Amino acid sequence: MRKNVAVSLFFILTLAVNTEGGQNSTAPTFTKDVAPIFQEKCEACHRPDSIAPMPLRTYEEARPWVRSIRARIESRQMPPWHIDKTVGIQQFKNDRSLSDGQIDTIIRWVHSGASKGEASDMPPPKQWPKEQGWNFAELFGQTEPDLIVRSTPWTQKAGQNDTWWKPEIETGLTELKWVRAIEIRPATVNGRKITHHAIARLQQENDDPLAQSLDDNGRPIAGTFMEWAVGKQGELMRPNSGKLMLPGSKIVWDIHYSSAGEEITDVVELGIYFYPKGQEPKYRQVLHLMGATNSGGVDIPPNTIKGTQGFFVLQQNGRVESFQPHMHLRGKAMTMEVILPNGEVRMLSHVNNFNFNWHNSYVYSDDVAPLLPKGTVLRIAAWHDNTSANPNNPDPNVWVGYGDRTVDEMAHAWVNVTYMNDEDFKAEVEKKNSFLTGQE
């Protein structure tokens, strides 16, 4: 592994390029070589009652699909991970991409005849929570979240046009609570067929502007709490940081339903885990919507590739925790760069192969999450491809404007920021310096 580390008083960024590989003269087998890769990178989706079309837990399940597996692996369509690996930060807590060595192993396994191997080489089955179980509960010694807020039921009829359902639900809180983890999901497996995405916004009396998302012109909008989309299930706060919920707060839902060819009724569930009483975290974390477009900000002529950009100014020192691009069918690419107060420009992340079917949130590893001083500008740039070269484009011969419908367009990024004062920021910078120089 080679690490290129750029360190300054106000900005720390680590780029790591992991390389694995090397040829093995012995042909790989499923039980010894391939099954461990599938368990680590594929089974999260490729298991019964999950979102993938087939499970890949056993040789018998995987063998009929070897040609498709090879094609998707060679083209890097699977697992879905769309970060450009040549620029920006490359270390993520949730990286499900395959290394070059893992790709080589799977392809050689298929080319050599896709043999099963010895039963004794098979790793123990990976234990997954039930599809509608709570993934984070066990981490805190619980069976379910501390608070579950449900939207009101919606019935999406077969063939019905897209619908946006926006009920407001009381949280029932009577005292201040700090949040350490959140899960969000359609309540049933069938509900995933009609739920395109779901946004939960936290409505509460709060005079802290940092706790509110800002639109592209810097105006406060409803505070974003959590979003669900295919590829995103929830969020664990970094230790000693959390989101604040106040008494009398509400969840304002914004749920996009689409037709599944059958009538389905479902709700969306928001599971919230609180810090124990007396364990108030030091830092407050906010999920911001940072836009490359706003209302009327998309104007894409037919048969055209067009770029847009938007800017977000940090009003306080902060650490950027994650990056999640959001566009529609004509979305092509998105970058997140920073412009430091001294004018220096740094690339954080570049999604160069955006796929509307997957809304990945790229969560930076602890030792590379960038620390940024107050006054830093985050620039979100997006590109839309309204040509026939875009296989997802429903019609390259029409003009495309801004809108919520899938055939319309938008471009923004969900970005988690943990805020801190000058003293704490300086301490974090010094700590990061020590970590990177091996002096901790």
Buried (B, 14 or more C-beta within 10 A) or exposed (E): EEBEEEEBEBBBBBBBEBEEEEEEEEBBBBBBBBBBBBBBBBBBBBBEEBBBEEBBBBBEBBEEBBEEBBEBBEEBBBBBBBBBBEBBBBBBBBBBBBBEBBBBBBBBBBEEEBBBBEEEBBEEEBEBEEBEEBBBBEEBEEEEBBBEBBBEEBEBBEEBEBBEBEBEBEBEBEEEBBBBBBBBBBBBBBBBBBBBBBBBBBBBEBEEEBBBBBBBEEEEEBBBBBBBBBBBBBBBBBEEBBBBBBEEBBBBBBBBBBBBEEEBBBBBBBBBBBBEEEEEBEBBBBBBBBBBBBEEBBBBEEBBBBBBBBBBEBEBBBBBBBBBBBBBBBBBBBBBBBBBBEEEEBBBBBBBBBBBEBBBBBBBBBBBBBBBBBBBBBBBBBBBBBBEEBEBBEEBEBEBBBEEEBBBBBBBBBBBBBBBEEEEBBEBBEEBBEBBEEEE
